[in-house]
Amino acid sequence: MMRLLTGASSDQTFLFDVDPLSVTTFGSTVIVEGCDHKRSISWVHAWTVSTDGIITQVREYFNTSLTVTRLVSSSRTPPSNYSSSSSSSSPSPSSGSSSTAEITPVHCFSVWESSFSNRVGKSVPGLVLAI
């Protein structure tokens, strides 16, 4: 799969520089980022680590701009455009259905963004990783 993602042909011996340039942690998530300048490849690894220090999940991204967000539920009142008490003439929900007032809003806070994908000099797709 790496050959497909990086553009290497199947007859080439493929050596990949995995020298990490930054390591960041968010609770049980470890983000490692690096760049292979010879091949214009940026990479990000996202590891989930157990309390025992064992890596339980690995996600690997090549030539992708990654933004890590933290999902936080809010006990605050949602913005007015999400409120169930609007001034429109729409009918109120029936007593047997769920009301929008019962929905707990969730806010996404960006906590980290990859930086090396910009350095390889090409446009790359963006991806959001919610933790």
C-alpha positions in Angstrom: 0.0 0.0 0.0 2.9 2.4 0.8 4.1 2.1 -2.8 0.7 3.1 -4.1 0.4 6.0 -1.7 4.0 7.3 -2.3 4.3 6.7 -6.0 7.1 4.2 -5.9 7.2 1.6 -8.6 7.0 -2.1 -7.7 10.5 -2.8 -9.1 12.2 -0.2 -6.9 13.7 -1.1 -3.6 11.9 1.2 -1.3 13.7 2.6 1.7 11.7 5.1 3.7 13.1 7.6 6.1 11.1 7.3 9.3 13.1 9.8 11.4 10.5 11.5 13.6 10.6 15.3 13.7 8.0 15.9 16.3 6.2 13.8 19.0 3.1 15.1 20.8 0.8 13.4 23.3 -2.9 13.9 24.2 -3.8 11.5 27.0 -3.6 8.0 25.5 -2.9 9.3 22.0 0.6 9.8 20.7 1.1 11.8 17.5 4.5 11.4 15.6 5.2 13.4 12.5 8.1 13.3 10.1 9.1 14.0 6.5 11.2 12.3 3.9 12.5 15.3 1.9 14.2 13.1 -0.7 10.9 11.7 -1.8 8.7 14.7 -0.8 6.7 12.5 1.5 5.3 13.6 4.8 3.9 11.1 7.3 2.0 11.1 10.6 1.5 8.2 13.0 -1.3 8.2 15.6 -0.8 5.6 18.3 -3.2 4.7 21.0 -1.3 3.6 24.1 -2.8 1.6 27.1 -2.2 2.6 30.7 0.4 -0.3 30.7 2.3 1.5 27.9 1.3 -1.0 25.2 0.5 0.4 21.8 -3.1 -0.9 21.1 -3.8 0.9 17.8 -1.7 2.5 15.0 -2.9 4.8 12.3 -0.5 5.9 9.6 -1.0 8.8 7.2 1.1 9.6 4.2 1.0 13.0 2.4 -2.0 14.0 4.4 -2.6 17.2 6.4 -3.9 16.0 9.8 -5.8 18.0 12.3 -6.5 16.5 15.7 -9.6 17.7 17.5 -10.9 17.0 20.9 -14.7 16.4 21.2 -16.1 18.0 24.4 -19.7 17.9 25.4 -21.0 21.2 26.8 -23.4 21.8 29.6 -23.8 25.3 28.3 -26.9 26.4 26.5 -26.5 25.8 22.8 -26.4 28.7 20.4 -29.7 30.2 19.4 -29.8 28.6 16.0 -29.8 25.2 17.7 -32.4 26.1 20.3 -35.8 24.4 20.3 -37.6 27.7 21.2 -37.3 29.5 17.9 -39.8 32.2 16.9 -40.9 30.3 13.8 -44.4 29.0 13.4 -43.3 25.4 13.2 -45.3 23.0 15.3 -43.8 21.8 18.6 -42.7 18.2 18.9 -45.3 15.8 20.1 -45.0 14.5 23.6 -43.8 11.1 22.4 -40.9 12.3 20.3 -37.5 13.5 21.4 -37.1 17.3 21.9 -34.0 19.1 20.5 -33.7 20.6 24.0 -32.5 17.1 25.2 -29.6 17.1 22.7 -26.2 17.8 24.4 -24.1 20.0 22.1 -20.6 18.8 21.3 -17.8 21.2 20.6 -14.7 20.4 18.5 -11.5 22.0 19.7 -8.4 21.8 17.4 -5.5 20.7 19.6 -2.9 19.9 17.0 -2.2 20.3 13.2 0.5 18.7 11.1 3.1 21.1 9.7 5.4 19.0 7.5 2.9 18.4 4.7 3.2 22.1 3.8 7.0 21.7 3.5 7.0 19.0 0.9 5.7 21.5 -1.7 2.5 19.9 -2.9 -1.1 20.0 -2.1 -2.3 17.1 0.1 -5.8 16.0 1.3 -6.8 17.1 4.8 -8.2 14.8 7.5 -9.6 15.4 11.0 -8.9 12.9 13.7 -11.3 13.3 16.6 -10.1 12.1 20.1 
